[in-house]
Amino acid sequence: MSQALAPSAVPAVAPARPAPRILAAAGVAAGPLFLVVGLAQGLSREGFDFSRNALSQLSLGDLGWIQISVFLLTGLLVIGGAIALRQALRDHPGGTWAPRLLGAFGASFLLAGVFRADPGAGFPAGAPADRVTSLSAHGTVHLISGTVGYLALCVAFLVLARQFAARGQRGWARAARLLPVGVLAGFAASATTVAAFTAGAGLGLLGLSAVTARLTFPVRQ
């Protein structure tokens, strides 16, 4: 009798479910959405100069609500993608910390939407012509949240490199390790031109879209 009961005493382990497609698609769409809308605004709003102004400054002025909305939506999309990755990578290398780090990255966009960047470098109209040298309270929160968020993203890429390596996808593993280098190099070069900062941030966003797509919509062999 004890042998007959033994199998039922062992709880069955449910297999990991595939990542919810709507959340996976949200994570893939986050980066392109932010960049396309930001670039379109930068090209159309008077006084904005990509070599002097950061996309964050588009939150200022009469049309600032557009960029604020984009910040908030992007943050929610990134968090949705992080949830999808958590489901897809359950019990696999990077399955715990990568989604947490990406959730922090998404939260940084929510904070950046609430706490706006400071005006400067001639934008918006009437702002000082010089670059921002002193930060307001909301500008400080905006800067810190963005810095912490992108550092979390860089670490997430390194964590996900382990996942790609475990799968034998060496090219993806190498790319995941190089993405943080490109992001940080762009940020370091921002002292010369703000366009380098925008390029670094954009590289991180597009890289996140690529790895999210690869891990949540795997190519069938």
The 8 nearest C-alpha neighbors of each residue, nearest first, counted from 0:
[[1, 3, 2, 4, 5, 6, 7, 8],
 [0, 2, 4, 3, 5, 6, 8, 7],
 [3, 1, 5, 0, 4, 6, 7, 8],
 [4, 2, 0, 1, 5, 6, 7, 8],
 [3, 5, 1, 2, 7, 6, 0, 8],
 [4, 6, 2, 8, 7, 3, 1, 9],
 [7, 5, 8, 9, 4, 3, 2, 10],
 [6, 8, 9, 5, 4, 10, 3, 11],
 [9, 7, 5, 6, 10, 4, 11, 3],
 [8, 10, 7, 6, 11, 5, 12, 4],
 [11, 9, 8, 12, 7, 6, 13, 5],
 [10, 12, 13, 9, 7, 8, 14, 6],
 [11, 13, 14, 10, 15, 9, 16, 90],
 [12, 14, 11, 15, 16, 10, 89, 90],
 [15, 13, 16, 12, 11, 17, 89, 90],
 [16, 14, 13, 89, 17, 86, 87, 90],
 [15, 17, 14, 18, 86, 87, 19, 13],
 [18, 16, 87, 19, 15, 86, 215, 20],
 [17, 19, 83, 87, 86, 20, 215, 16],
 [20, 18, 22, 21, 83, 23, 17, 86],
 [21, 19, 23, 22, 24, 18, 83, 215],
 [20, 22, 24, 23, 19, 25, 79, 83],
 [23, 21, 79, 25, 80, 24, 20, 19],
 [22, 24, 20, 80, 26, 83, 25, 21],
 [23, 25, 27, 21, 22, 26, 20, 28],
 [26, 24, 76, 22, 28, 23, 27, 80],
 [80, 25, 27, 77, 23, 76, 24, 29],
 [26, 28, 208, 24, 25, 29, 212, 211],
 [27, 29, 25, 26, 31, 30, 32, 24],
 [30, 28, 73, 32, 26, 76, 27, 31],
 [29, 31, 204, 33, 32, 205, 28, 208],
 [32, 30, 34, 33, 28, 29, 35, 205],
 [33, 31, 29, 35, 30, 34, 28, 36],
 [32, 34, 30, 31, 36, 35, 37, 29],
 [33, 35, 37, 31, 32, 36, 38, 30],
 [36, 34, 38, 32, 37, 33, 31, 39],
 [35, 37, 39, 38, 34, 33, 32, 40],
 [38, 36, 34, 40, 35, 39, 33, 41],
 [37, 39, 41, 35, 40, 36, 34, 42],
 [40, 38, 36, 42, 37, 41, 35, 43],
 [41, 39, 43, 37, 42, 38, 44, 36],
 [40, 42, 38, 39, 43, 44, 47, 37],
 [41, 43, 39, 40, 44, 38, 47, 45],
 [42, 44, 40, 41, 39, 45, 47, 38],
 [45, 43, 40, 41, 47, 42, 46, 57],
 [44, 46, 47, 43, 124, 123, 42, 41],
 [45, 47, 122, 48, 44, 124, 121, 123],
 [48, 46, 45, 41, 44, 122, 52, 49],
 [49, 47, 51, 50, 52, 46, 41, 42],
 [50, 48, 52, 51, 194, 47, 53, 193],
 [49, 51, 194, 193, 48, 192, 52, 195],
 [52, 50, 48, 193, 49, 120, 192, 53],
 [51, 53, 49, 48, 50, 193, 47, 120],
 [52, 54, 55, 56, 193, 197, 49, 51],
 [55, 53, 56, 57, 37, 52, 197, 41],
 [56, 54, 53, 57, 116, 58, 115, 66],
 [57, 55, 58, 54, 59, 116, 53, 118],
 [56, 58, 59, 55, 54, 63, 66, 40],
 [59, 57, 63, 66, 56, 67, 55, 64],
 [60, 58, 63, 57, 56, 123, 61, 62],
 [59, 61, 63, 62, 123, 58, 57, 124],
 [60, 62, 63, 59, 64, 58, 123, 65],
 [63, 61, 64, 60, 65, 59, 58, 57],
 [62, 64, 58, 59, 60, 65, 66, 61],
 [63, 65, 67, 62, 66, 68, 58, 61],
 [66, 64, 68, 63, 67, 62, 69, 58],
 [65, 67, 69, 58, 68, 63, 64, 57],
 [68, 66, 112, 64, 70, 69, 58, 65],
 [67, 69, 71, 65, 66, 70, 64, 72],
 [70, 68, 66, 72, 67, 71, 73, 65],
 [69, 71, 112, 67, 73, 108, 68, 72],
 [72, 70, 109, 74, 68, 69, 73, 112],
 [71, 73, 69, 75, 74, 70, 68, 76],
 [74, 72, 76, 29, 70, 75, 71, 69],
 [73, 75, 105, 108, 71, 77, 109, 72],
 [74, 76, 78, 72, 73, 77, 79, 71],
 [75, 77, 25, 79, 73, 26, 78, 29],
 [78, 76, 26, 105, 80, 74, 79, 75],
 [79, 77, 81, 102, 75, 105, 80, 76],
 [80, 78, 22, 76, 82, 77, 81, 26],
 [26, 79, 81, 83, 23, 77, 22, 78],
 [82, 80, 98, 78, 84, 79, 83, 101],
 [83, 81, 85, 79, 80, 84, 78, 86],
 [82, 84, 18, 80, 86, 23, 81, 85],
 [83, 85, 87, 81, 86, 82, 88, 98],
 [86, 84, 82, 88, 83, 98, 87, 94],
 [85, 87, 83, 18, 84, 89, 88, 82],
 [86, 88, 84, 18, 85, 17, 89, 215],
 [89, 87, 94, 91, 85, 86, 84, 90],
 [88, 90, 94, 86, 91, 87, 85, 15],
 [91, 89, 94, 88, 92, 95, 15, 93],
 [90, 92, 88, 94, 89, 93, 162, 95],
 [93, 91, 162, 94, 161, 90, 88, 165],
 [92, 94, 97, 158, 95, 96, 159, 162],
 [93, 95, 88, 89, 91, 92, 85, 96],
 [96, 94, 93, 97, 98, 85, 99, 89],
 [95, 97, 99, 98, 93, 100, 94, 158],
 [96, 98, 155, 100, 93, 99, 95, 158],
 [99, 97, 81, 101, 100, 85, 96, 102],
 [100, 98, 102, 96, 101, 97, 103, 95],
 [99, 101, 103, 97, 151, 102, 98, 155],
 [102, 100, 104, 98, 103, 99, 81, 152],
 [101, 103, 99, 78, 105, 104, 100, 81],
 [104, 102, 106, 100, 101, 105, 148, 107],
 [105, 103, 148, 101, 107, 102, 106, 152],
 [104, 106, 74, 77, 102, 78, 107, 103],
 [107, 105, 103, 109, 108, 104, 74, 102],
 [106, 108, 144, 110, 148, 104, 105, 109],
 [109, 107, 74, 111, 106, 70, 110, 105],
 [108, 110, 71, 106, 112, 74, 107, 111],
 [111, 109, 107, 113, 112, 108, 114, 106],
 [112, 110, 108, 141, 114, 109, 113, 107],
 [111, 113, 67, 70, 109, 110, 71, 114],
 [112, 114, 110, 111, 115, 109, 67, 71],
 [115, 113, 137, 111, 141, 112, 110, 140],
 [114, 116, 138, 141, 111, 137, 113, 112],
 [115, 117, 138, 56, 141, 55, 118, 114],
 [116, 118, 138, 119, 115, 134, 56, 135],
 [119, 117, 126, 122, 123, 56, 116, 59],
 [118, 120, 131, 130, 127, 126, 121, 122],
 [119, 121, 130, 128, 129, 122, 127, 51],
 [122, 120, 128, 126, 119, 127, 123, 124],
 [123, 121, 124, 126, 119, 120, 118, 46],
 [122, 124, 126, 60, 121, 125, 118, 59],
 [125, 123, 122, 126, 121, 46, 45, 60],
 [124, 126, 123, 127, 121, 122, 128, 119],
 [125, 127, 121, 119, 122, 124, 123, 118],
 [128, 126, 119, 121, 129, 120, 125, 130],
 [127, 129, 121, 120, 119, 126, 130, 122],
 [130, 128, 120, 127, 119, 131, 121, 132],
 [129, 131, 120, 119, 132, 128, 51, 127],
 [130, 132, 119, 133, 129, 120, 134, 118],
 [131, 133, 130, 134, 129, 119, 117, 120],
 [134, 132, 131, 135, 117, 138, 139, 130],
 [135, 133, 138, 139, 136, 132, 117, 131],
 [134, 136, 138, 137, 139, 133, 117, 140],
 [135, 137, 139, 138, 140, 134, 114, 141],
 [138, 136, 114, 140, 139, 135, 115, 141],
 [137, 139, 116, 135, 141, 117, 134, 136],
 [138, 140, 142, 136, 141, 137, 134, 135],
 [141, 139, 143, 137, 142, 138, 144, 114],
 [140, 142, 111, 138, 144, 139, 114, 143],
 [143, 141, 139, 145, 140, 144, 146, 138],
 [144, 142, 146, 140, 145, 141, 147, 139],
 [145, 143, 107, 147, 141, 146, 142, 148],
 [146, 144, 148, 142, 143, 147, 107, 149],
 [145, 147, 143, 149, 148, 144, 142, 150],
 [148, 146, 150, 144, 145, 149, 143, 151],
 [149, 147, 104, 145, 151, 107, 146, 150],
 [150, 148, 152, 151, 146, 147, 145, 153],
 [149, 151, 153, 147, 152, 148, 146, 154],
 [150, 152, 148, 154, 100, 149, 153, 104],
 [153, 151, 149, 155, 150, 154, 104, 101],
 [154, 152, 179, 150, 156, 155, 151, 149],
 [153, 155, 157, 151, 156, 152, 158, 150],
 [156, 154, 97, 152, 158, 153, 157, 100],
 [155, 157, 159, 175, 153, 154, 158, 160],
 [158, 156, 160, 154, 155, 159, 176, 175],
 [157, 159, 155, 160, 156, 93, 161, 97],
 [160, 158, 162, 156, 161, 157, 93, 155],
 [159, 161, 172, 157, 163, 175, 162, 158],
 [162, 160, 164, 159, 163, 158, 165, 92],
 [161, 163, 159, 165, 92, 160, 164, 93],
 [162, 164, 172, 166, 168, 160, 165, 161],
 [163, 165, 167, 161, 166, 162, 172, 168],
 [166, 164, 162, 163, 167, 161, 92, 168],
 [167, 165, 163, 164, 168, 162, 169, 161],
 [166, 168, 164, 165, 169, 163, 172, 162],
 [169, 167, 163, 166, 171, 164, 170, 172],
 [168, 170, 172, 171, 167, 164, 173, 163],
 [171, 169, 173, 172, 168, 174, 163, 175],
 [170, 172, 174, 173, 169, 168, 175, 163],
 [173, 171, 160, 169, 163, 175, 170, 174],
 [172, 174, 170, 176, 171, 175, 169, 177],
 [175, 173, 171, 177, 176, 172, 178, 170],
 [174, 176, 156, 172, 160, 178, 173, 177],
 [175, 177, 173, 174, 157, 178, 160, 172],
 [176, 178, 174, 180, 175, 179, 173, 181],
 [177, 179, 181, 180, 175, 176, 174, 182],
 [180, 178, 153, 182, 181, 177, 183, 176],
 [181, 179, 177, 178, 183, 182, 184, 176],
 [180, 182, 184, 178, 179, 183, 185, 199],
 [183, 181, 199, 179, 185, 184, 180, 203],
 [182, 184, 186, 180, 185, 181, 179, 187],
 [185, 183, 187, 181, 186, 182, 180, 188],
 [186, 184, 199, 195, 196, 188, 182, 183],
 [185, 187, 196, 183, 189, 184, 188, 199],
 [188, 186, 184, 185, 189, 183, 190, 196],
 [187, 189, 185, 190, 186, 191, 195, 184],
 [190, 188, 193, 196, 192, 191, 195, 186],
 [189, 191, 188, 192, 187, 193, 186, 195],
 [192, 190, 189, 188, 193, 195, 187, 194],
 [191, 193, 189, 194, 50, 195, 190, 51],
 [192, 194, 189, 196, 50, 195, 51, 52],
 [193, 195, 50, 197, 192, 196, 49, 198],
 [196, 194, 185, 198, 189, 193, 197, 188],
 [197, 195, 186, 189, 185, 199, 193, 198],
 [196, 198, 194, 200, 195, 199, 201, 193],
 [197, 199, 195, 201, 196, 200, 202, 194],
 [200, 198, 182, 185, 196, 202, 201, 197],
 [199, 201, 197, 203, 202, 198, 196, 182],
 [200, 202, 198, 204, 203, 199, 197, 205],
 [203, 201, 199, 205, 200, 204, 206, 198],
 [202, 204, 206, 200, 201, 205, 182, 207],
 [205, 203, 30, 201, 207, 206, 202, 208],
 [206, 204, 208, 202, 207, 30, 203, 201],
 [207, 205, 203, 209, 208, 204, 202, 210],
 [206, 208, 204, 210, 205, 209, 211, 203],
 [209, 207, 27, 205, 211, 206, 210, 212],
 [208, 210, 206, 212, 207, 211, 213, 205],
 [209, 211, 213, 207, 212, 208, 214, 206],
 [212, 210, 208, 214, 213, 209, 215, 207],
 [211, 213, 209, 216, 215, 210, 214, 27],
 [214, 212, 210, 217, 211, 216, 215, 209],
 [215, 213, 211, 212, 217, 216, 210, 87],
 [214, 216, 212, 213, 217, 211, 18, 87],
 [217, 215, 212, 213, 214, 218, 23, 211],
 [218, 216, 213, 214, 215, 219, 212, 220],
 [219, 217, 220, 216, 213, 214, 215, 212],
 [220, 218, 217, 216, 213, 214, 215, 212],
 [219, 218, 217, 216, 166, 168, 213, 167]]
